[in-house]
């Protein structure tokens, strides 16, 4: 059963909830006040490393062309791996976090959420709407958060089962391999399209944006760079395919591990009724999951191994999540709030189990999620407008057009 009231699920008083909110606000304020030169040096160092990896990979693919096969193959393999690592760094630790506004405080026009366009098929403008605005505001709320299954997978028992779900293992494998293209279509809202609720004018604008961005990505990776390798273009093409495959599968796994292991809960839309900022904090903790690993693993995952911390503070510096994680966990222990974490392999194993179990109707399977109880009540009219969670309004140009059309 999805949660309708996070306060009652956690057995907290209103005073407890507000106290938790104040403590989390204090953590945010402290981190914001301590941002400085060391943080700026960190992101610039990561960007420099990513660009050297990408440049070395591209050069390696070109210079390997005249080499004998016994030398060309290892150079190409190393170049493909280097390019894959560069794409992972750019998407996860750089692009994702820059577009969250984590580095806007630097006032560097080249490392700013308003100007960054990342190396993937989805236009940054659409990603900021579907991810920053929709997903982070309505995390794991059924019917609101399109990240629950990306429109093609059944990831919650409350979602209606149809015979189409029998193909989930296949859809999941395809989504992992082609993840950048799945993400590119994400802001279209496939469910709204299926229900004929999508504004045709808005959909056309979005599709044109996606087509332009996708065309540029395809040209760069599959035409331009292979052509620079001359007669060995096929080998360079294969290396580029391998690099994109490597990035796609990694990004898919990291994102799914943050939202669908056991302990990452779902919510009904009733939870949004008069939700305060403190209750929004609680929903982020209950709806996400961390994974454990080395510092390098966290950097390569965009520090999304600290998914709980990221959802609490999506626009705080990613390199600080590991610093505040012990405080967040201690706060959860203090108030007996679940703090879901575990090794990466275990979290992903649980994700796969969910995907495969939910190919079948509920009557054939058991629920692996922690019980939410059936006596959860919904409270209405408890808070006035000023006390409600302030939702971000960072809409892209197409969204403003949509609002204008409705107006």
Buried (B, 14 or more C-beta within 10 A) or exposed (E): BBBBBBBBBBEBEBEBBBBBBEBBEEBBEEBBEEBEEEBBEBBBEBBEBBBEBBEBBBEBBBEBBEBEEEEBEEBBBBBBBBBBBBBBBBBBBBBBBBBBBBBBBBEBEEBBBEEBEBBBBBBBBBBBBBBBBBBBBBBBBBBBBBBBBBBBBBBBBBBEBEEEBEEBEEBBEBBBBBBBBBBBBBBBBBBBBEEEEBBEEBBEBBEEBBEEBBEEBEEEBBEEBBEBBEEBBEBBBBBBBBBBBBBBBBBBBBBBBBBBBBBBBBBBBBBBBBBBBBBBBBBBBBBBBBBEEEEEBBBBBBBBBBBBBBBBBBBBBBBBBBBBBEBBBEBBEEBEBBBBBBEBEBBBBBBBBBBEBBBBEEEEBEEEBEEBEEEBEEBEEEBEEEBBBEEEEBBBEBBEBBEEEEE
